[in-house]
Each structure stands twice: as C-alpha cells, then as structure tokens.
Amino acid sequence: MNLLRDNELIFGRLLKIEEPHLIVRYNKALEAFGLKPTKLESFEIDRTGFSPQIAEALKDEQYLDPNGVNRRFIILTPAQIELPVVHTAFSNTSQLVYEFMSKNARAINAITIKDVVYGEIEEQVSEVRDIEDLLSIVQVEFKVLSAEDLLGKAAELGRLADRVKHEPDTWRDDELLNRMVALARDTGDIRENKLVPEQVVFRHDAYWTSHFGGVYIFADRDTTTVIADPATPGFRRSRPWQVSYLPKDDPARIFRFLAETGRIQLPRASWIEGSGYLIHRAEMALTDLVRRSNPDQDFSRMDPVWLQTWTHRNAELVTRDGVFPFLNAAVREIGQLGQLKMEEIAPHLRFLVTRAEPEHPDAWLTNRLISDFVPSDFIARYVFNKQGFYRDYEDYSEAWREYVVARLKTAYLRDKPALRKRLYGL
C-alpha cells in the first residue's frame, strides 16, 4: 500500500496532529476508551478521529470500531468536518458524523477550545450476529463526553441557573451561587457559549456494511430491501413480511429493483453523449483485458494509439471477451436511436451502461453497488467503493498498480468534482 499512501490515494487529506496539548487531549479520549495513550509526537486523523498511525502503534485497526458497531469518535477540532473517513464498517458513518458536527457546530467550536469531544455512535445493538441486528438499527444516537467534563459542568450550570430564575429564595443560597461561579470559570457564559450538543439522534437509512462479506440495505416507504450473500444469517428469515431479499450475485433481480425504485438512469442519449460514460467504460474494459492477458507487461506505453494497435492484434481475444464490442455497439445504437433496449441486454452487462440517478438520495450508495458488477472500472471502484478498490489492488501486479495509480492521479485527483460531475452527474 506504500504506493497508494505516497500518492495520497489511501489515508490522503488527513489532518496532522502534532501540537502537544492536542496529543494530550487525544490520549485522554483513548484512556477513556480503555486504550493505551500514544507516545507518538505526531499522527494524522480523519473526520471521526481515527488515525492510521495510532492503529499501527496499537496493532489494532479496529481501535475505534471494536465490534463493527457503536463506532467511537474523537473530535479535537471543528476542522475535522472537512476530512474524509478512511476506516469504517458502515458506508454512512461519514455522513452521520458530518450531520452531527454541522448540527452542533456551535457547541463543538466552544468545547474544543478547551477540551476534546469523544464518545460513541450508539446503534441499539452491541453485536451484529445476523441480518435482524442490522434491521434493528433505524436510528443512531451520539453519546457525547468530554475529558474535562465541560459538558457535565455546562449542564449543571444550566440547571442551577434555572433554579435561580424560578425558585425565589435561591439567590440567598451562597453555596449554590459559589458553585455557579466556579462552574462558570470553566465553561464561560453558557448563554453565549453553547456547550451542550442539541441534536444527537439521526436516522440510519440506506447503507452498505462490511458485515457478512458485504450487505446493502435500502429503505423505501413500504419495504426494506437487503442485498447480501444468501448464506448470511437471517437471509429471507428475518421479517419476511417487511423485507425483500436479493442475492448479491443475481444481477437481473438487482437491476430490476434499482430500475423500479428509480435509483438508476437507463442509457439515454440525453446524458450518455455529453458525459462520455460509455466511452469511458469501454476504455476501462479494454485496459482491464490487456491486464488480464499479460499482468506484468509495461503499461506506461498504453495510450489510445497503443490500445488501438493491441486491439487489432488481439481481435479474437477481444471478440471472445465481448465487453468492448458490446460497448462500442451500444454507443452506435444510442447515437442512432437515442436509447438501448435493455430487455435485449444480458443481465451481467446492464450495469455497464447505467449509472445512479444523480438526484436520488441513495446515488452514492447505488453507484457503489453498480461498481460491484463492473470491477474493470477501477476509477468507479475508487470513487464509490474504496474498500472494494483496496481489495482489488492487493491482487494487482506491480506493473498494473503503477498504471492504476498514475491514471487515478491524472483522471481523478487532479479535479475530483469535474470527473464526478461529468461521468456521474454528481
């Protein structure tokens, strides 16, 4: 993974923590979780406070996620809201932490001036043993603490202030008033400095989880749809009256579900031609075929002219594989008819020519699911499904790794919003 790390394709854009007082605060949170404090003089953190360096020092990648549920978080600074999340068992952890930090920005800004905010994203289950445990998670609650107990002191000061307002004789109670003065020395004026988060409960709707080899859960008004390996405990048995179950290796049924629920855009000239989507897919399919035919060759020369020459020389292989000719034919048909006849396309090929509906709230999750059926498109895998991309990367040859990294740097890292907008409408 060193090549990915050196090119900021893994653990990129993290926040470096090297100020002694912030390291002290981080250690207080670690100790509150029952973990050993770090002796590192600097480390990097993501939005949730996860640090690759701390994980390596503790020899525990799961130190903030010990059971894959009830994720822990450590917030040292409001700036963490702009960071990615690089380690999680649930695809929506990043969004949940973003919502919590944005809804409680005033409190977090005030607390982190003097203290560290830490706690757990409580998910109503302590362990995921089957699908029923996942279905039980309908909302999460942020259980919030602070090392110097600023939250507790602010809450106590608020209660005492209410007593002074509403109980006529409390202003004569010197002990109470002295306690308020002592608390205010730590908290400041809580009328101006909001120290208690106001919104800590959030919905837990559609998501992917790494449990059981990967499970997708989509929530609609009348039903919930689970896409998973049929061997997953509880598959088709948990809440069958309420839940629809789809095997994750059944492209026909999964495609029909996504189409019927409006989660995908079918191939139409209106978006295909301007985006270059099919041309991109065709190039990805062809370069992947080159890789599979000779994983260790020099890919640095693989430009459009080289690819065209290789295609002519390996016409039989290209025809036998079928994906590149299919996509070329799809480009021509859309140019002539403005659309494709999906019923005439084999189920395993349909995901090559569709993308998530950009306006649907599940667009990112849907594109992630689509990428599972198109592993040849390593750019889509990296954008929407980094866990899948990193698994793929482990099996790449060194030569192919170098090509993939170089391509991601030029095609994606150079201007992420532009690529996401052009190819996926996001």
Salt bridges, closest charged atoms under 4 A:
GLU18 OE1 - LYS16 NZ 3.87
GLU61 OE1 - HIS87 ND1 3.92
GLU123 OE2 - HIS204 NE2 3.73
GLU132 OE2 - ARG239 NH2 2.77
ASP133 OD2 - ARG129 NE 3.34
GLU141 OE2 - LYS143 NZ 3.40
GLU148 OE2 - LYS28 NZ 2.26
GLU156 OE1 - ARG179 NH2 2.92
GLU167 OE1 - ARG163 NE 3.34
ASP169 OD1 - ARG172 NE 3.97
ASP186 OD2 - LYS153 NZ 2.98
ASP189 OD2 - ARG191 NH2 2.92
GLU198 OE2 - LYS194 NZ 3.68
ASP205 OD1 - ARG203 NH2 3.14
ASP220 OD1 - ARG263 NH2 3.05
GLU283 OE2 - ARG407 NH1 3.11
ASP288 OD1 - ARG291 NH2 2.96
ASP288 OD2 - ARG292 NE 2.92
GLU316 OE2 - ARG320 NH1 3.70
ASP321 OD1 - ARG292 NH2 3.31
ASP362 OD2 - ARG263 NH2 2.99
ASP362 OD2 - HIS360 ND1 3.99
ASP372 OD1 - ARG381 NH1 3.02
ASP377 OD2 - HIS280 NE2 3.04
ASP377 OD2 - ARG281 NH1 2.66
ASP392 OD2 - ARG381 NE 2.96
GLU398 OE2 - ARG401 NH1 2.98
